[in-house]
């Protein structure tokens, strides 16, 4: 059975209408040099029952993470998710194959987005937020493009303490816009940006400085000092913030951030092998709001004075002239952002503070327990939820053996940071118990 809805007669009718003899003619514009000359090396088609059996065998070959205790973070985190999140997001009003934005029929969806925007703006201390972005990395890349447009400059300052994969995404965006990226080195002792390397001439023509908050190593940067430095030079401050940390740390808006972005996966979204999550994007001031990519839902009243919601800004290429668009981002992560909004609404400000506090305290406990068995923290800077440890061990091999003990180990850093060849990045969330931490330390003690 072919899962193609059109009959051969219908396809031929369409080809006749278009004035071509075959489907292949529709792709004449594709150069021969990038076409495949032979069929893809795929196996023959399977019957439905055979395919289901094959997919089940493949899934069973994966490591079952349900029975593993995770100390792996580096961008995707094992946080507790209230059961009500899945209950609400699974309702038919929200779980749809289409993104329904027509104000006359989608007031509920638009209100949810408006509430999400409000929560993100309050969390980050900014004036406004958009309806969400694809993920944290592309949110940051869009923020850098926006900063260049606002400042009318073509250089971005990126710290080496930023998530390496986020660095890759930003560089990919910038290189196709003739925007240079200058990397800022880091201090090996503290694990933070090397402030001594920040000279005035570096900021003179920079559109923005990006500050991870906390950084990839889990260390908290001196944001206030760096904020003054880039603003004195006429650039913008872009903060790549971990949203959970904002339960304890000062909101970026308080130290003068112009744009705040981040990955919202810790709120209401499971890890799912790395995605999907949602990116958040917030900024300050009316000048910046009108340059913000994506969608913004606003609150208004109808002709009878009743509250209603509309898409207030849609500065993307589908809605306005392409050369005037702020971005070619074509959608937002509405369902994932809904999960984030429900999660934040359920736990509230005090709940978020409690979650962040548990992450902080449990991280400190693991750090102290590892110190007792001779595994030292690699940096002196203060950390949140993640930290780097060093030991004379092959961490790839250690992680394989940790699986036998029921643990997902941390991320070995040697591949991305050669100077950290014997270092690993560990993460501890509120989901970890004292017993799990103690057993993890015991297992490590027998492997390192």
CORPEFEN-V592742 format. One record per helix or strand of 3 or more residues. SS is the DSSP state (H for helix, E for strand). FROM is the first residue (numbers start at 1). TO is the last residue. Records with the same first field share a line. If there is no record, write none. Layout:
# CORPEFEN-V592742
SS=FROM-TO, FROM-TO
This chain:
# CORPEFEN-V592742
H=8-18, 23-27, 32-34, 48-60, 65-67, 83-89, 107-124, 136-151, 164-175, 195-197, 200-204, 223-232, 244-247, 252-255, 272-274, 286-289, 322-324, 334-372, 395-404, 418-420, 434-445
E=155-159, 180-184, 208-213, 236-241, 259-263, 279-283, 295-301, 307-314, 386-390, 423-427
